[in-house]
Amino acid sequence: MPEQAVAANHMANNDQKQSDSVRWDMPTPYGDATHHTQNLKQFVADVEQASHGQFRIVLHTGASLFKHNELPRAVRSRLVPMVEVFGGLLGNENPLFKLDNLPFLATDFDSAWQLYQVSKPAMEQALAHHGLILLYAVPWPPQGLYSQKPVTGLDDFSGARMRAYSPVTSQMALLLNTQPTTVQTVEIPQAFSTGMIDMMVTSPTTGVSSQSWDYVSHYTDIQAWLPKNLVLVNLRAFERLPPVSQQALMTAAAQAEKRGWQLAREETLTKTKALAEQGMQVSLPTQALMQGLNDIGVQMTADWLKEAGAEGEAVVNQFYQLREASR
């Protein structure tokens, strides 16, 4: 039986409210080596333990059940009751989900947490319109630049083929005078080996898990932004859970969010070190490069504010105030 059919069959079983045991399927597009998946595995174990074995979540990793771009539809239509998805993937539906992808708006973990806190209520409201609950969110390490040649200024981008994985990264690629090409995480090695892309901006985590040293030689630590993965659950599926399972899910989610943010901090150090140990040239950006990238970031934030309107402006202003107060 195809795996999509298996998922639909399990969802049909889940739709029948059960007072005994519950089994859910949960797809994630990421492989087992990422800190997100390791965190999910602990989350799943915590749910089962807290529910005394009555609530079991079966994790399907590496886009084995659905492709990444299929996940929002899958959870909304209850093909599966919960998913992990890259938040920026929802940006075409609502600009709020592009916010943590904006270059050089929030570039460290403290400011990324502040941005998450001020934007979370609006994101939850947007998800509720689609019958979804945000269980928790965990960031990736700050995004760096992978290239086959040294990049010291904006001119070095011209004509390159750059990986894109969200609406914002596509926009940035165009502003850098490169050709954006949509490539999901599991497809990165093949995309480089076939010449689909020759440059990407992504985390040290993805760089290591995709063995980036096999196809690029330079990593420039530009610390562009800290995007987040969102763990989403279908509201109707949640409401059909027994109360003990609902409580187990929410308690484990709170623990997973706290643990995941700490894991991301550790990942930043260990995976950047791993890139260097594998022979990549790891360097800090030149002043000229950072000036050019920051200018693009300012332009992209201004464009986002026009798109997001009053709601987006209120969120960003609150973020600026919170960041200033914490200095």
Salt bridges, closest charged atoms under 4 A:
ASP15 OD2 - ARG78 NH1 2.33
ASP15 OD1 - ARG240 NE 3.91
ASP25 OD2 - HIS10 NE2 3.72
ASP25 OD2 - ARG23 NH1 2.94
ASP25 OD1 - HIS60 NE2 2.63
ASP32 OD1 - LYS41 NZ 3.72
ASP46 OD2 - ARG259 NH1 3.56
GLU84 OE2 - HIS36 ND1 3.64
GLU93 OE2 - ARG76 NH1 3.18
GLU93 OE1 - HIS130 NE2 3.97
ASP100 OD2 - LYS228 NZ 2.89
ASP110 OD1 - ARG265 NH2 2.92
ASP198 OD2 - ARG161 NH2 3.37
GLU267 OE1 - HIS35 ND1 3.80
GLU267 OE1 - LYS271 NZ 3.07
GLU307 OE2 - LYS98 NZ 2.96
GLU324 OE1 - ARG327 NH1 3.40
